[in-house]
Amino acid sequence: MTQTATAPAGNVAAREITSAERHHAGRYLRQSRQALENVVQGLSDEQWNFKPAAEVWSIAENVEHLVLVEQMVEAILARLPESAMATARRTDGEIEAQILAFVRDRTQKHPAPPDSVPTGRWTPAGTLGRFLVAREHTGEMLNRMPRLRQNVIPFGPIGPLDGYEWVLAIAAHTDRHVAQIRELMACNEFPASRPDVD
């Protein structure tokens, strides 16, 4: 499942988020959440914790990382009202296409921020539950915050992003790790599914 961004007309500058943008970003949040739920549904503990190499994250570690990054973005969105005002720059469509391409591109490896490195702190079920709660919070912030397009906070090499763009980035980040999970499941050594034993 992939989703492409719409391209509202005009240059990005301090302005109100539109209802179409809220709808688009909300749909992408839901679709990427559902893709994650679908890919991990019915996995055994052995499958959740499978690692083909010591340096490769397991499915459980990928989902834990998703929780931690989602919580980081929630904190970023909360800081937006006190951050720099947006100014005219590249067009919306150019920025959004760059966000999605950069975040989803699995050929480019990016070190995880130290605070988002998984440590096995939760069970698989607990980790997925925490992700779902964090994603619900992101959706609530998208729906209730009035100034999502008026202030910006830097995002790596892409530059300053407004709140709407940060929401697109976190949804794309989920897509990136769903792809990583699918790569793990395609490994020849990935454990076969086993029925539950009473």
Backbone torsions as a table, in degrees:
resi	resn	phi	psi	omega
1	MET	NA	124.3	173.0
2	THR	-131.7	158.1	-178.7
3	GLN	-136.7	136.6	177.7
4	THR	-105.1	152.7	-177.2
5	ALA	-84.6	145.8	171.1
6	THR	-76.1	165.4	-176.9
7	ALA	-126.2	88.0	176.8
8	PRO	-60.0	151.2	-176.1
9	ALA	-72.4	154.5	171.9
10	GLY	90.5	169.3	178.5
11	ASN	-81.0	152.8	176.9
12	VAL	-73.6	129.4	173.0
13	ALA	-156.2	177.7	-178.6
14	ALA	-60.4	116.0	179.9
15	ARG	-158.7	169.6	178.8
16	GLU	-80.0	147.5	173.3
17	ILE	-72.4	142.7	-179.7
18	THR	-89.5	161.3	177.0
19	SER	-64.7	-33.4	178.0
20	ALA	-65.4	-38.6	177.6
21	GLU	-66.9	-43.7	177.1
22	ARG	-59.3	-43.3	-180.0
23	HIS	-63.8	-44.7	-178.9
24	HIS	-61.8	-48.8	-178.8
25	ALA	-67.0	-39.1	177.9
26	GLY	-63.1	-40.4	178.3
27	ARG	-64.6	-39.6	179.7
28	TYR	-67.0	-39.4	175.5
29	LEU	-58.9	-44.7	-179.0
30	ARG	-67.5	-42.1	-178.0
31	GLN	-66.2	-42.2	-179.8
32	SER	-70.7	-35.1	174.2
33	ARG	-62.4	-44.6	-179.1
34	GLN	-65.0	-36.7	177.9
35	ALA	-61.4	-40.9	178.0
36	LEU	-66.1	-47.3	179.6
37	GLU	-57.9	-41.8	-178.9
38	ASN	-63.5	-41.9	-173.2
39	VAL	-73.5	-26.2	-178.9
40	VAL	-99.6	-2.8	-176.4
41	GLN	-60.5	129.7	173.9
42	GLY	77.0	10.4	179.7
43	LEU	-72.7	143.5	173.8
44	SER	-80.0	165.1	176.3
45	ASP	-58.3	-38.1	179.1
46	GLU	-62.2	-40.1	178.4
47	GLN	-70.8	-40.6	177.9
48	TRP	-57.7	-37.2	-172.1
49	ASN	-101.2	5.9	-179.8
50	PHE	-63.3	133.1	175.7
51	LYS	-134.0	116.6	178.7
52	PRO	-71.2	-18.4	177.1
53	ALA	-155.3	154.9	-174.8
54	ALA	-58.6	-34.3	-175.5
55	GLU	-85.5	-4.0	-178.4
56	VAL	-94.8	133.3	178.6
57	TRP	-72.2	140.5	172.0
58	SER	-74.5	173.2	174.8
59	ILE	-60.5	-43.8	178.8
60	ALA	-58.9	-41.0	-179.8
61	GLU	-69.5	-37.9	175.9
62	ASN	-59.8	-45.1	-177.6
63	VAL	-70.1	-37.8	175.6
64	GLU	-60.0	-43.9	176.8
65	HIS	-59.4	-41.4	178.5
66	LEU	-60.5	-40.7	177.5
67	VAL	-60.0	-49.3	-175.0
68	LEU	-64.7	-40.1	179.3
69	VAL	-70.2	-39.0	177.3
70	GLU	-59.6	-41.3	178.3
71	GLN	-67.0	-35.5	176.7
72	MET	-63.9	-42.1	-179.7
73	VAL	-68.9	-34.9	174.8
74	GLU	-58.2	-42.7	178.0
75	ALA	-66.2	-37.0	177.4
76	ILE	-62.9	-46.1	179.6
77	LEU	-61.5	-36.8	179.1
78	ALA	-65.7	-27.3	-179.6
79	ARG	-85.3	-8.8	-174.2
80	LEU	-54.6	-45.2	-176.1
81	PRO	-58.1	-24.1	-179.9
82	GLU	-98.7	4.4	-175.9
83	SER	-93.9	179.9	-175.9
84	ALA	-63.8	147.6	176.6
85	MET	-72.5	145.6	174.7
86	ALA	-69.2	144.2	176.0
87	THR	-127.3	163.1	-179.8
88	ALA	-58.4	133.5	-179.4
89	ARG	-152.0	-145.5	177.7
90	ARG	-59.6	162.6	179.4
91	THR	-69.0	157.1	179.4
92	ASP	-53.4	-48.5	-176.9
93	GLY	-59.9	-39.7	178.6
94	GLU	-64.2	-44.5	-178.5
95	ILE	-65.9	-46.1	-177.4
96	GLU	-64.9	-40.3	177.0
97	ALA	-63.4	-38.7	179.3
98	GLN	-67.3	-40.7	177.6
99	ILE	-58.0	-53.0	-175.0
100	LEU	-64.4	-41.5	179.6
101	ALA	-65.7	-44.0	-177.3
102	PHE	-65.6	-47.4	-173.7
103	VAL	-72.2	-39.8	-175.8
104	ARG	-78.8	-18.9	-171.7
105	ASP	-68.2	106.0	-178.6
106	ARG	-79.7	-7.5	177.0
107	THR	-78.3	-18.5	178.9
108	GLN	-104.4	119.4	179.1
109	LYS	-93.7	134.6	179.6
110	HIS	-126.4	127.6	178.7
111	PRO	-63.0	136.7	179.3
112	ALA	-70.7	142.4	172.9
113	PRO	-55.5	142.5	-176.6
114	PRO	-50.9	-37.8	-177.8
115	ASP	-72.7	-8.0	-178.1
116	SER	-112.0	9.8	178.8
117	VAL	-78.0	126.5	-177.8
118	PRO	-69.9	146.6	-179.7
119	THR	-129.1	6.8	-179.0
120	GLY	73.6	35.3	-173.3
121	ARG	-77.6	-16.8	-176.4
122	TRP	-131.8	161.3	171.7
123	THR	-71.0	160.6	176.9
124	PRO	-54.2	-48.1	-179.3
125	ALA	-63.0	-40.9	178.4
126	GLY	-65.3	-36.4	179.7
127	THR	-66.4	-47.2	178.3
128	LEU	-61.9	-41.4	178.0
129	GLY	-60.0	-40.5	178.4
130	ARG	-66.7	-37.3	176.5
131	PHE	-62.0	-45.4	-178.1
132	LEU	-61.9	-39.4	177.5
133	VAL	-65.7	-45.1	-179.9
134	ALA	-62.7	-40.8	179.4
135	ARG	-66.1	-36.4	175.7
136	GLU	-62.1	-41.0	178.0
137	HIS	-62.7	-41.1	178.2
138	THR	-60.5	-44.4	178.5
139	GLY	-62.6	-38.7	178.0
140	GLU	-64.1	-40.8	178.6
141	MET	-65.8	-40.1	176.4
142	LEU	-57.5	-42.0	-174.7
143	ASN	-78.1	-28.6	-172.0
144	ARG	-104.6	-19.7	-175.0
145	MET	-79.5	127.9	-175.2
146	PRO	-84.4	-18.2	-170.6
147	ARG	-117.1	36.9	-175.5
148	LEU	-64.1	-24.5	-178.4
149	ARG	-106.8	6.4	-174.4
150	GLN	-100.7	-15.6	-178.9
151	ASN	-131.9	156.6	-175.0
152	VAL	-133.6	152.3	174.6
153	ILE	-135.0	136.3	-175.4
154	PRO	-59.5	147.9	176.0
155	PHE	-135.4	95.1	173.4
156	GLY	43.5	-137.7	-175.4
157	PRO	-74.5	-12.9	-178.4
158	ILE	-77.1	-29.1	179.8
159	GLY	103.9	-165.9	-175.7
160	PRO	-67.1	134.2	176.4
161	LEU	-118.5	144.8	172.2
162	ASP	-84.5	177.3	-174.4
163	GLY	-62.5	-40.4	177.2
164	TYR	-58.6	-43.6	-179.3
165	GLU	-68.8	-34.8	174.9
166	TRP	-63.4	-37.6	177.9
167	VAL	-65.2	-43.3	175.7
168	LEU	-59.7	-40.5	-178.2
169	ALA	-64.5	-39.7	-178.1
170	ILE	-71.5	-33.7	175.1
171	ALA	-67.3	-41.9	177.3
172	ALA	-64.7	-34.3	177.6
173	HIS	-62.1	-37.8	175.1
174	THR	-63.3	-45.1	176.7
175	ASP	-55.5	-42.3	-178.8
176	ARG	-59.1	-44.4	-176.5
177	HIS	-80.3	-24.8	170.1
178	VAL	-62.5	-42.0	176.4
179	ALA	-62.5	-39.6	178.5
180	GLN	-64.7	-40.0	177.8
181	ILE	-64.2	-41.8	178.7
182	ARG	-63.3	-35.0	175.8
183	GLU	-62.9	-41.9	177.4
184	LEU	-61.2	-43.8	-176.9
185	MET	-69.3	-19.8	178.4
186	ALA	-85.7	-6.8	178.9
187	CYS	-64.0	141.8	178.0
188	ASN	-59.6	-30.5	-176.4
189	GLU	-86.3	-2.7	-177.3
190	PHE	-60.1	129.1	-174.8
191	PRO	-59.9	141.8	175.8
192	ALA	-69.6	148.2	177.6
193	SER	-65.4	137.3	179.7
194	ARG	-121.6	136.0	178.7
195	PRO	-66.5	151.5	176.6
196	ASP	-64.3	142.7	178.5
197	VAL	-109.8	126.9	179.8
198	ASP	-74.8	NA	NA
